[in-house]
């Protein structure tokens, strides 16, 4: 276990030294910020998130490079004919007069629709394999394919815009990624089995240390805090 902890700590330290990806808009840990885009569309970036805006004559494209964001695109019409499309890794989300969230996860991504609908596809394929996600529905891509839309509470889905982090049977690996974007340190999970454990709960985004203590206790796991600001879960 000691060797594994040292290897994990070294990897986490390397992550802390890594350079930031190019982005037009970026938030610091714990910061939530709204952005007005050139066409009047709006996005809200969650803590520790980044996006690049790539508008051209044919498309209004936003690449979600890290983290999570809420999108409220200006609708097509009244002089605007270009589609509004969000890319999250291999995922492609086309807006259809809507409000929705997109989150990059440890593997894949999540989308959720607060109003109207969106079309989600992989590798930019619209006609082949596209899935329509309606209002009050969410969909997950686990890195291999698109899941099926399922019902959600839109208010809970966007709770992070008001300072609350809501986890509904979310894998601990994804929970750790979220907490890493709001807390002051870095959480690293020592085993794939623990990383896959499911977590549910509602926590204040400015009290991530308390949230982590509660989650560790609920899962019956153990934690080790290292001086470099890394916490190992095992």
C-alpha positions as CSV (number, residue, x, y, z in Angstrom):
1,X,0.0,0.0,0.0
2,X,2.8,2.4,0.8
3,X,4.3,2.0,-2.7
4,X,0.9,2.5,-4.3
5,X,0.3,5.7,-2.3
6,X,3.7,7.1,-3.3
7,X,3.1,6.4,-7.0
8,X,-0.4,8.0,-6.7
9,X,1.1,11.0,-4.9
10,X,3.7,11.5,-7.6
11,X,1.1,11.3,-10.3
12,X,-1.1,13.9,-8.6
13,X,1.9,16.2,-8.1
14,X,2.6,16.0,-11.8
15,X,-1.0,16.9,-12.5
16,X,-0.7,20.0,-10.2
17,X,2.4,21.1,-12.2
18,X,0.8,20.6,-15.6
19,X,0.1,23.6,-17.8
20,X,-3.4,24.8,-18.5
21,X,-5.1,23.9,-21.8
22,X,-5.7,26.9,-24.3
23,X,-9.1,28.4,-23.6
24,X,-11.0,31.6,-24.3
25,X,-12.8,31.4,-20.9
26,X,-11.6,29.7,-17.7
27,X,-12.7,29.7,-14.1
28,X,-10.6,29.1,-11.0
29,X,-11.3,26.4,-8.5
30,X,-14.6,27.2,-6.8
31,X,-15.4,30.1,-9.1
32,X,-18.7,30.2,-11.0
33,X,-18.9,32.8,-13.8
34,X,-21.3,33.8,-16.5
35,X,-20.1,34.7,-20.0
36,X,-21.9,36.6,-22.8
37,X,-21.0,35.2,-26.2
38,X,-20.7,37.3,-29.4
39,X,-24.2,36.3,-30.7
40,X,-26.0,37.0,-27.4
41,X,-25.8,33.3,-26.2
42,X,-24.9,32.8,-22.6
43,X,-22.8,30.2,-20.8
44,X,-22.1,29.7,-17.1
45,X,-18.9,28.0,-16.3
46,X,-18.6,25.9,-13.1
47,X,-15.6,25.9,-10.9
48,X,-12.3,24.8,-12.5
49,X,-13.8,24.7,-16.0
50,X,-12.7,26.0,-19.4
51,X,-14.2,26.6,-22.8
52,X,-13.0,27.7,-26.2
53,X,-15.3,29.7,-28.6
54,X,-14.9,28.9,-32.3
55,X,-17.6,30.9,-34.2
56,X,-17.3,31.0,-38.0
57,X,-19.6,31.5,-41.0
58,X,-21.2,28.1,-40.8
59,X,-21.5,27.2,-37.1
60,X,-21.4,28.6,-33.6
61,X,-19.0,26.1,-31.9
62,X,-18.0,26.0,-28.2
63,X,-15.5,23.4,-27.0
64,X,-15.9,22.4,-23.4
65,X,-12.3,21.7,-22.5
66,X,-12.6,21.0,-18.8
67,X,-15.3,20.8,-16.2
68,X,-19.0,21.7,-16.6
69,X,-21.0,24.5,-18.1
70,X,-24.6,25.6,-18.6
71,X,-25.5,26.9,-22.0
72,X,-28.4,29.2,-23.1
73,X,-27.9,29.7,-26.9
74,X,-29.4,32.6,-28.8
75,X,-32.1,30.9,-31.0
76,X,-31.8,30.4,-34.7
77,X,-33.8,33.1,-36.5
78,X,-34.0,36.9,-36.6
79,X,-30.8,37.0,-38.7
80,X,-29.0,34.0,-37.0
81,X,-29.0,30.8,-39.1
82,X,-25.9,29.1,-37.8
83,X,-26.5,26.1,-35.5
84,X,-25.1,26.2,-31.9
85,X,-23.0,23.1,-31.2
86,X,-21.0,22.1,-28.1
87,X,-18.1,19.6,-28.3
88,X,-17.0,17.7,-25.2
89,X,-14.3,15.4,-26.3
90,X,-15.8,13.0,-28.8
91,X,-19.3,14.2,-27.9
92,X,-21.3,16.6,-30.0
93,X,-24.4,18.4,-28.7
94,X,-26.6,20.4,-31.0
95,X,-28.9,22.9,-29.4
96,X,-32.6,23.2,-30.5
97,X,-33.7,26.4,-28.8
98,X,-32.8,25.2,-25.3
99,X,-31.0,25.5,-22.0
100,X,-28.8,22.6,-21.1
101,X,-25.7,21.5,-19.2
102,X,-22.6,19.6,-20.4
103,X,-20.1,18.0,-18.0
104,X,-16.8,16.4,-18.8
105,X,-16.3,13.3,-16.6
106,X,-13.4,10.9,-15.8
107,X,-14.6,8.9,-18.8
108,X,-17.0,10.5,-21.3
109,X,-19.5,13.2,-20.5
110,X,-23.0,14.0,-19.2
111,X,-25.6,16.2,-20.7
112,X,-28.9,17.4,-19.2
113,X,-31.7,19.5,-20.7
114,X,-33.4,22.2,-18.6
115,X,-35.6,23.5,-21.4
116,X,-36.7,22.2,-24.8
117,X,-34.4,19.6,-26.4
118,X,-30.9,18.8,-27.8
119,X,-29.4,16.3,-30.2
120,X,-26.3,14.3,-29.0
121,X,-24.0,12.3,-31.2
122,X,-20.5,11.0,-31.2
123,X,-17.6,11.9,-33.6
124,X,-19.8,14.6,-35.2
125,X,-22.3,12.1,-36.8
126,X,-25.7,13.8,-36.9
127,X,-27.8,11.3,-38.8
128,X,-26.2,8.1,-37.6
129,X,-26.6,7.3,-33.9
130,X,-27.9,10.8,-32.8
131,X,-30.1,10.8,-29.7
132,X,-32.7,13.4,-28.9
133,X,-32.7,14.4,-25.3
134,X,-35.9,16.2,-24.1
135,X,-36.6,18.7,-21.4
136,X,-36.1,17.2,-17.9
137,X,-33.9,14.4,-19.3
138,X,-30.2,13.6,-19.1
139,X,-27.9,11.3,-20.9
140,X,-24.4,9.9,-20.2
141,X,-21.6,8.8,-22.5
142,X,-19.3,6.4,-20.7
143,X,-16.5,6.7,-23.2
144,X,-17.7,3.9,-25.4
145,X,-21.2,4.9,-26.5
146,X,-24.3,6.9,-25.7
147,X,-26.7,5.8,-22.9
148,X,-30.4,6.2,-22.9
149,X,-32.1,9.4,-21.8
150,X,-33.5,9.3,-18.3
151,X,-35.6,11.6,-16.2
152,X,-34.0,14.3,-14.0
153,X,-35.0,17.3,-11.8
154,X,-33.7,20.3,-13.8
155,X,-33.4,22.5,-10.7
156,X,-31.2,19.9,-9.0
157,X,-29.1,19.5,-12.2
158,X,-28.2,23.2,-12.2
159,X,-27.8,23.5,-8.4
160,X,-24.1,24.2,-8.8
161,X,-24.9,27.6,-10.2
162,X,-26.3,28.4,-6.8
163,X,-23.5,26.9,-4.7
164,X,-24.8,23.4,-4.2
165,X,-23.2,20.2,-5.5
166,X,-25.8,17.4,-6.1
167,X,-24.7,13.8,-6.6
168,X,-27.3,11.2,-7.6
169,X,-25.7,7.8,-7.6
170,X,-22.6,9.2,-9.2
171,X,-19.4,7.2,-9.4
172,X,-16.8,8.3,-6.8
173,X,-14.3,8.9,-9.6
174,X,-16.7,11.6,-11.0
175,X,-17.5,13.0,-7.6
176,X,-13.7,13.4,-6.9
177,X,-13.3,15.3,-10.2
178,X,-16.1,17.7,-9.1
179,X,-14.7,18.2,-5.6
180,X,-11.3,18.8,-7.1
181,X,-12.7,21.7,-9.1
182,X,-14.0,23.4,-6.0
183,X,-11.7,22.4,-3.2
184,X,-8.1,23.5,-2.5
185,X,-6.4,20.2,-2.8
186,X,-6.4,17.1,-5.0
187,X,-8.3,13.8,-4.4
188,X,-6.8,10.6,-5.8
189,X,-8.5,7.2,-5.6
190,X,-6.3,4.2,-5.1
191,X,-8.4,1.4,-6.6
192,X,-10.8,1.0,-9.5
193,X,-13.3,-0.8,-7.3
194,X,-13.5,2.2,-4.9
195,X,-13.6,4.6,-7.8
196,X,-16.8,2.9,-9.2
197,X,-18.7,3.1,-5.9
198,X,-21.8,5.2,-6.1
199,X,-22.4,8.4,-4.1
200,X,-25.6,10.4,-3.4
201,X,-25.9,13.6,-1.5
202,X,-26.2,17.4,-1.5
203,X,-23.3,19.5,-0.4
204,X,-22.3,23.1,-0.3
205,X,-19.7,23.9,-2.9
206,X,-17.6,26.0,-0.5
207,X,-17.4,23.1,2.0
208,X,-15.7,20.4,0.0
209,X,-13.5,19.1,2.9
210,X,-16.7,18.5,4.9
211,X,-18.3,16.8,1.9
212,X,-15.3,14.5,1.5
213,X,-15.3,13.5,5.1
214,X,-19.0,12.6,4.9
215,X,-18.5,10.6,1.7
216,X,-15.6,8.7,3.0
217,X,-17.5,7.8,6.1
218,X,-20.6,6.7,4.2
219,X,-18.6,4.5,1.9
220,X,-16.6,3.0,4.8
221,X,-13.4,4.0,3.0
222,X,-10.1,5.5,4.4
223,X,-8.2,8.6,3.5
224,X,-4.7,9.8,3.8
225,X,-3.8,13.5,3.5
226,X,-0.3,14.2,2.2
227,X,1.6,17.5,2.8
228,X,1.6,18.4,-0.9
229,X,-2.2,18.9,-0.7
230,X,-3.2,15.5,-2.1
231,X,-5.7,13.2,-0.3
232,X,-5.5,9.5,-1.2
233,X,-8.7,7.5,-0.8
234,X,-8.4,3.7,-0.3
